[in-house]
Amino acid sequence: MQRNHLVADVGGTNIRIALADQSKINHIQTFKCAEFSSLEAAINHYITNNQFIIDKACICIAGPVNDNDDVKMTNLDWRFSAHSIEEHCNINTVHLINDYHAIAMSLPYLKPSQLIKMSQAKGQDSAPKMVCGPGTGLGIAQLVPIGEHYHCISGEGGHIAFAPSTEQQIQVLSYLFSQHERVSIERLLSGQGIVNIYHALAAQAKHSPLYHDAKDITEGFIQKSDPLCVESIELFLDILAQFLGDLVLMNGAFGGVYIAGGIMPRLIKHIDFDKFNQCYTHKGRFKSYVSQAPLYLITEPQPGLIGAEAYLNQSTP
């Protein structure tokens, strides 16, 4: 019987599991994590119900993966390792990687139909690529081509300090400093970040905030039903564009900067691309430098699973 590759994307609420073959993802199933006592139990449920035999697996996790391969989920009572999954699920080889490591690995394999290009730059295939994803948090990873393979450099770049570049942004930072000892860029570029920006602008205007959820603020922007919601999302987009340009300065990402995460796909039809690119390239003497790096939005719903398979294909047995 054929032995297959298994890929999985483990979040705090859901786990998506699939079979993968040459970047083609099949038999995708989504489960609620709360329905299982452990990650091993969820994977065994998928394997047993489908009567699959698994040779290798790559599992991407929304959170840090320790060097000792021992992972404890932040919002779940799950603790596991590659060895425990191999043993309990009868899999020869298991790799555990961070979710943005997996998304970064998918970048060379995404087709134009799985992307929206947001700038005119052509980019360089042989140069590093960056992925940045505002969502529940702010994930960041870099992909560097080395010969015929790719190496991902991941970290916690979402927690670097927020650097304001306008008087309005300085005022937002001042508001956030009244609530937090330190203000990271994730405090602004995330779902909660949208709420933080909205509340900061409300305080500046001496208005009581009407909304406390990013979805409501985003809807007010899309419908143009609330001026403060419009101003908040426009500021969020300005800060995001500035930060993406900073990533190019830091990493020479002329292979492209890719936006992932759950926020931007909802906003994309309502974004002024010219203004976004102006903020992206507003780097003084280095405007032309940043302008060389193309901008993309990932529209593919499962880049993590594609990247997990790409990781398996270039990993040693």
Backbone hydrogen bonds, N-H to C=O, Kabsch-Sander energy under -0.5 kcal/mol:
donor,donor_aa,acceptor,acceptor_aa,energy
4,N,53,I,-2.8
5,H,20,A,-0.6
6,L,56,K,-2.5
7,V,18,A,-2.5
8,A,58,C,-1.7
9,D,16,R,-2.6
10,V,60,C,-3.1
11,G,9,D,-0.6
11,G,14,N,-2.7
15,I,31,F,-2.4
16,R,9,D,-2.3
17,I,29,Q,-2.6
18,A,7,V,-2.6
19,L,26,N,-2.7
20,A,5,H,-1.8
21,D,24,K,-2.2
24,K,21,D,-1.6
25,I,23,S,-0.6
26,N,19,L,-2.9
26,N,24,K,-0.5
29,Q,17,I,-2.5
31,F,15,I,-2.6
33,C,13,T,-2.6
33,C,31,F,-0.5
34,A,13,T,-0.5
35,E,32,K,-1.6
36,F,33,C,-2.1
42,A,38,S,-1.6
43,I,39,L,-2.4
44,N,40,E,-2.6
45,H,41,A,-2.0
46,Y,42,A,-1.9
47,I,43,I,-2.6
48,T,44,N,-2.9
49,N,45,H,-2.2
50,N,46,Y,-1.5
51,Q,47,I,-0.9
51,Q,48,T,-0.5
52,F,47,I,-1.9
53,I,2,Q,-0.5
55,D,4,N,-3.1
56,K,4,N,-1.0
57,A,93,T,-2.2
58,C,6,L,-2.0
59,I,95,H,-2.9
60,C,8,A,-2.9
60,C,58,C,-0.5
61,I,97,I,-2.2
62,A,10,V,-2.1
63,G,61,I,-1.9
66,N,64,P,-0.6
69,D,66,N,-1.8
71,V,69,D,-0.7
71,V,80,F,-3.2
73,M,78,W,-2.2
78,W,76,L,-1.2
80,F,71,V,-2.4
82,A,69,D,-0.6
85,I,81,S,-1.9
86,E,82,A,-2.4
87,E,83,H,-2.5
88,H,84,S,-2.5
89,C,85,I,-2.2
90,N,86,E,-0.7
91,I,86,E,-1.3
92,N,54,I,-0.6
92,N,55,D,-0.6
93,T,55,D,-1.7
95,H,57,A,-2.5
97,I,59,I,-2.2
99,D,61,I,-2.2
102,A,98,N,-1.9
103,I,99,D,-2.2
104,A,100,Y,-2.1
105,M,101,H,-2.0
106,S,102,A,-1.1
106,S,103,I,-0.6
107,L,103,I,-0.7
107,L,104,A,-1.1
109,Y,106,S,-1.8
110,L,106,S,-0.6
110,L,107,L,-1.1
114,Q,111,K,-2.5
115,L,112,P,-1.5
116,I,297,L,-2.1
118,M,295,L,-3.0
119,S,295,L,-0.8
124,Q,254,F,-2.2
127,A,124,Q,-1.6
129,K,143,L,-2.5
130,M,256,G,-2.5
131,V,141,A,-2.6
132,C,258,Y,-2.6
133,G,139,G,-2.9
135,G,133,G,-0.5
135,G,137,G,-3.3
139,G,133,G,-1.8
141,A,131,V,-2.0
142,Q,153,I,-2.3
143,L,129,K,-3.0
144,V,151,H,-3.0
146,I,149,H,-3.0
149,H,146,I,-2.0
151,H,144,V,-2.9
153,I,142,Q,-3.1
154,S,152,C,-0.7
155,G,140,I,-0.8
159,H,156,E,-2.0
160,I,157,G,-1.5
162,F,183,V,-2.2
170,I,166,T,-2.0
171,Q,167,E,-1.9
172,V,168,Q,-2.0
173,L,169,Q,-2.5
174,S,170,I,-2.3
175,Y,171,Q,-2.1
176,L,172,V,-2.3
177,F,173,L,-2.3
178,S,174,S,-0.9
178,S,175,Y,-0.7
179,Q,176,L,-1.5
180,H,176,L,-2.0
184,S,182,R,-0.6
185,I,160,I,-2.7
186,E,158,G,-1.5
187,R,184,S,-1.2
188,L,185,I,-1.6
189,L,185,I,-2.5
190,S,188,L,-1.1
191,G,135,G,-3.0
194,I,190,S,-1.9
195,V,191,G,-1.3
196,N,192,Q,-2.6
197,I,193,G,-2.7
198,Y,194,I,-2.4
199,H,195,V,-2.7
200,A,196,N,-2.2
201,L,197,I,-2.6
202,A,198,Y,-2.3
203,A,199,H,-2.2
204,Q,200,A,-2.0
205,A,201,L,-2.0
206,K,203,A,-0.9
207,H,202,A,-3.1
217,I,213,D,-1.8
218,T,214,A,-2.8
219,E,215,K,-2.2
220,G,216,D,-2.1
221,F,217,I,-1.6
222,I,218,T,-2.6
223,Q,219,E,-2.7
225,S,220,G,-1.5
226,D,220,G,-1.0
230,V,226,D,-2.1
231,E,227,P,-2.5
232,S,228,L,-2.1
233,I,229,C,-2.4
234,E,230,V,-2.3
235,L,231,E,-2.0
236,F,232,S,-2.4
237,L,233,I,-2.6
238,D,234,E,-2.0
239,I,235,L,-2.6
240,L,236,F,-2.3
241,A,237,L,-2.7
242,Q,238,D,-2.4
243,F,239,I,-2.3
244,L,240,L,-2.5
245,G,241,A,-2.0
246,D,242,Q,-1.9
247,L,243,F,-1.9
248,V,244,L,-1.4
249,L,245,G,-1.9
250,M,246,D,-2.3
251,N,247,L,-2.1
252,G,248,V,-2.6
254,F,252,G,-2.5
255,G,128,P,-2.5
256,G,128,P,-0.5
256,G,253,A,-1.6
257,V,294,P,-2.9
258,Y,130,M,-3.1
258,Y,256,G,-0.5
259,I,296,Y,-2.7
260,A,132,C,-2.2
260,A,258,Y,-0.5
263,I,134,P,-1.4
266,R,263,I,-1.0
267,L,263,I,-0.8
267,L,264,M,-0.8
268,I,264,M,-1.9
270,H,267,L,-2.7
271,I,268,I,-1.2
273,F,271,I,-1.1
276,F,272,D,-2.5
277,N,273,F,-2.6
278,Q,274,D,-1.9
279,C,275,K,-2.2
280,Y,276,F,-2.2
281,T,277,N,-2.2
282,H,279,C,-0.7
283,K,281,T,-2.4
286,F,283,K,-2.3
287,K,284,G,-1.6
290,V,286,F,-2.1
291,S,287,K,-2.1
292,Q,288,S,-0.5
292,Q,289,Y,-1.0
293,A,290,V,-1.9
296,Y,257,V,-2.5
297,L,116,I,-2.5
298,I,259,I,-2.8
299,T,114,Q,-2.4
299,T,297,L,-0.6
300,E,114,Q,-1.6
306,I,302,Q,-1.7
307,G,303,P,-2.6
308,A,304,G,-2.1
309,E,305,L,-1.8
310,A,306,I,-2.1
311,Y,307,G,-2.4
312,L,308,A,-2.0
313,N,309,E,-2.4
314,Q,310,A,-1.2
315,S,311,Y,-0.7
315,S,312,L,-0.8
